[in-house]
Amino acid sequence: MSLALTLCATLGTSEAVAAAAGSWVGALPRQVVVASQRALSSDQVMPPAHLGQASVTRVSWRFDVEGPVQGLEAKLCQAELCVALDTTHGSTRRFAGRDAAQPLRFEFRLRPRSGTRAVISHGQIMVDFVGHP
């Protein structure tokens, strides 16, 4: 193997070792969503304080709904970026490359005439990330 290929292979390996992968999980408190024109924004789901510099690779979510699921609109947001959720559980790479140390939040809205209220419970967000040296 040539010196250039050996050097590239060694550098590639050391960079992969230096970037640590991990995940953090946050819980969403129980939410009561009433029929309204305005969305209910959840409390922020905070990452662990010791996270340091890390970039999101994937975000997964899940929550249970008591009440009407049809007519319920849900979004997962980090700062100004919001992703519409079509299901009560799943994952997305739309937040990839963003700061994993930034909190996330849900936004829920129950369209009028869809029911009087929906209760969101057992909510959870899992953020997969890769750390930077």
N, C-alpha and C positions, 0 to 999 in steps of 0.2 A: 504494500500500500504506500502511496506517495506521502511525503511529509505534509502536503496541503490537505489531503484527505484525512490523514490521521489527526491533524490539528482541528479540522472541521468536526470530525466525529467526537473528539474530546470536548470541544467547546459546546457542541449540541447536548452532550450528556450532562455536563456540569450545569448548564442553564436549566435543564429539565429538573435536576435535583434541587436547584436553588428555588424554584417556584413551587411552593407548597400548596396543595389543594386541600379543601375542607368544606364544611358547611355549618350554618347556624340555623336554629329553629326558633321561631317566635309564635306565641299564642295570641289569638284574637279573643278579646272578652265578648261575652254574649251581647248581641245587639238586637234591638227591636226596631224594625223598619216599618213605618206607616206610609200609607198611600199619600204621595205628595209630588209636587212638581220639582222639588229640590232633593238632591241626593244627600244621604247621610254619610258623612265621612267618619270612619272609625278612628280610634286612637292609633297613634303610630306604633308599629311593631318595631321595636328597637333591636339592633344587633348587639352582640356582647361588646363591652367597653374595650377589651383587650385585642380587638380584631386587627388593628393596624392597617397598613396599605394592602388592599385586596380588590380584585375585580370580579364582578358577578359573571358566572358562566351560565347558570340556569336558576330560575325561580319556580318553585312548585307551591301549590296551594290546595287547601281543602276546607270545606265548611259544610255544616248541616243546615237545612232549612226546615223550620216548622211553619207551615202555612203555605200560601200559594207560591209555587216556583215559577209558573207562567206569569209574566208581568214583572218579575223581579229582574232588575238590571244590576250587574255587578262589574266593578272595575278593580284592578290592582294597580296601585300607583307608587312611584318613587319620584319625589319632587314634582316636576311638571309632566313627566311621562306617565301616561295611564294606558293600560291594556284592557280592553273589554274581555270579560270572561263569559264563555258560552256554557260552561259547566261548573258544577260545584267542586270539582277537583281536576287537577291537571298540572301542566308545566309549560313554561315559555322560555325562550332564549331572547326575547325582545329587550331584556335589561342587560344583556351580555356587554361586558366592557365598562359598565357603570360602577361606581364606588360601592363595594359591598358593605361598607361601614355606614351607609346612609339608610335611615329607616324607610319602611314601606307602610302603606295603609290600603285598606279597602274602601271603596265607595259603593253604597247600595242605594237603589231607588226602586220603589214599588209604584208602578204606573197606576194612576187613578182607575177605578173600576176593575182592578185586578184582585181586590180583596182589601180588608181593612188594615191588616198588618202581617208581617212575616218576622219570625224570630230566627236570627242567625246564631248558631252555637257551634262549639267544638272547632272553631276556626284555627287554622295553622298555616304558617308560611315557612318554607324551607329554602334557604339561599345557598346554592353551591357556588364556591368561589375558588380563585387561584390567587395566592399571596405573592407579593413582590418583595424581593430582597432589599 
